[in-house]
Amino acid sequence: MFHSESLPRGAPGVIYLCDPFWKAPITGTNSKAGALIHAAAQFARTAGAKEYALGQIACKELANDTPGIATKNADSHKYFAENDPPLA
């Protein structure tokens, strides 16, 4: 689900919130909090992350197959922060 974007369309560090953002839950999987983390992780001054994989299954596969790239994946940052369901 696409909630926000941090593309260089405006001032650096600006996150544009899309309509689905406002319908998302505040916390949990695919939440408002997660969308903001995903977008902020893409800023060069924070993590400079890219979109190598999207969604929990793809992010898990990326982490298993190429953990070095997973640390640079914006959705991986999001799911780590959301941690839903909690890690055992």
C-alpha positions, -999 to 999 in steps of 0.1 A, spaced: 0 0 0 14 34 -10 10 59 18 37 86 12 66 96 -9 99 113 -3 109 118 -39 129 150 -47 99 169 -59 102 197 -33 123 207 -4 148 182 10 133 163 39 97 168 29 73 138 29 42 140 8 13 122 23 -11 104 -1 -48 97 5 -43 61 17 -20 74 45 -50 89 63 -69 56 62 -40 35 76 -39 26 113 -16 47 135 6 17 145 11 -19 134 17 -34 100 14 -10 71 7 19 95 10 56 94 41 53 116 56 27 92 49 48 62 67 78 77 97 56 86 98 41 51 98 75 35 123 91 60 146 61 55 150 72 19 165 106 27 202 107 21 207 124 55 190 95 74 196 61 59 197 67 21 176 35 17 162 24 -16 133 2 -26 148 -32 -33 119 -52 -19 83 -43 -9 61 -62 15 68 -85 44 74 -117 24 98 -100 -1 116 -82 28 121 -115 46 134 -132 15 158 -102 9 171 -105 45 177 -142 41 193 -140 7 212 -107 8 213 -92 43 236 -64 33 211 -51 8 182 -57 33 198 -31 56 195 -6 28 159 -14 19 133 12 30 105 -14 36 129 -34 58 134 -3 80 96 1 82 89 -35 92 118 -36 117 102 -5 134 66 -18 132 77 -52 145 42 -66 140 38 -95 148 64 -91 175 97 -110 170 101 -141 192 
